[in-house]
Amino acid sequence: MQIIENTKVKEKLYTEKLEDGLTVMVIPKKGITKKYAIWGTHYGSIDNNFIVPGETEEIKVPDGIAHFLEHKMFEQENGTNSLDTLTSLGANANAYTTNDHTAYLFECTENFEEAFDELADYIQHPYFTDENVEKEKGIIGQEIMMYDDYPEWVIYINTMKAMYKNNPVKLDIAGSIESISKINKEVLYKCYNTFYNPSNMILVLCGDFEVEKIIEEVKKRLLPVKANGEIKRIYPNEPEEIVEKQIEVEMEVSIPSFMIGYKVKQEPEENLVKKHIAIEILLNVIAGKSSNLYKKMYEQGLLQAPLDLDFEFTENYAHVLIGGQSKNPKKVLDELNKEILDIKNKGINKENFERIKKMIYGEYVREYNEVGSIARMVISDYFKGINSFEYLENYNQITKEYVDQILKNVFNEEKQVISIINPKKENK
């Protein structure tokens, strides 16, 4: 067992890799009534082209299959649905699929052992039939159509399409009506047996646990499965250039929405944690709710609410996102570009830099106050090859000079796109 300790937040992370390859991480929180379990697989929407361990043939599966598989995992052979079972035990249960991983989780204050029994059971016992797969196509098809009418999702996908030519991050996580029509039980079992092998999975437990005892309880519930070799994931080559500067569509909205994206190059051997912290600082310096730019645009009536600021990344892609609503998104873009150019020319104000840096640190520390936040953070970082404590440990290494350099490298107008949703014009 490996023990990682961070004295700044007084937390310990216990990690053990079991014989079947499953990685178990436990973050004990003495005296906390809530317990949280999240079981994830390194399998997301971008993993549609791969070679199974021990084989040589390349496999291409339909888009949306990771999400489809997530939906199907709850249905049991005895006719029950594990989500309903967990709810009846008083557990708050859910699952989700991202670009790079799928996770199943629950949180509870009582009946943890019974709830964990159910979690371990349905994750290890998939049940796919021709009938239940066909039925699910209708359900997910409705979900896809719903998201097609959801402005926040459309604007995000259009931003991805404007930035990426080949990378599957530009595809809808749920796939399309056409792609899911090609899914059958055989391909679901193929993907399950490949990606749901314990060696490709992690279980994170956070709460008032005795570490050795809970790991023994985990072992009791595991099926005798052998660890797979490495899955060879195949991704298309992606050019550094963006696809198009702007995508505009019309939808049933009352005020235009926009998302500005910057396509970011991932450098070999780059410290992604340092880069992430620097970009978070920069986003708040440039356009955060305490920034001069936000104050100016709010006073001008260009913005009515703070902007959404984010940096998304894996080993295969990275991008900065700035989103919001405005009667004049293109004016917002112009003002943003002027502000970035001004900061590049003058350098970041040192006092402002230190203030924002302390604020970011405080946000990192607050994430350790809640069991769910800790567990979701740990699993998300793990699949990026990061130990979550690295954020706190790298904090003091972030200098103003480093952030100035990241500003010049990342916030580049040649790599900038904008996605806009305008209200539909009235037919005359």
Protein Blocks (a to p, Z undefined) as FASTA:
>chain_A
ZZdddfklopacdddddfkopacdddddehiabdcddddddddfklmbccdehiabdcdd
dehklmmmmmmmmpcfkopafklmmmmnopacdddddfkbccdddddfehklmmmmmmmm
mmmmccddfklmmmmmmmmmmmmmmmmmmmklmmmmmmmmmmpmklmklpcfklpfklmm
mpcfklmmmmmmmmmgfklgccddedjddfklmmmmmmmmpccdddddddddddddddfb
dfbfbdcdddddfbdcddddddddddehiafklmmmmmmmmmmmmmmmkbmklmmmmmno
macbdcdddddddfkbccdddddddfblmlmmmmmmmmmmmmmmnopafklmmmmmmmmm
mmmmmmmmpfklmmmmmmmmmmnopafklmmmmmmmpcfklmmmmmmmmmcfklgccddd
ddddddZZ
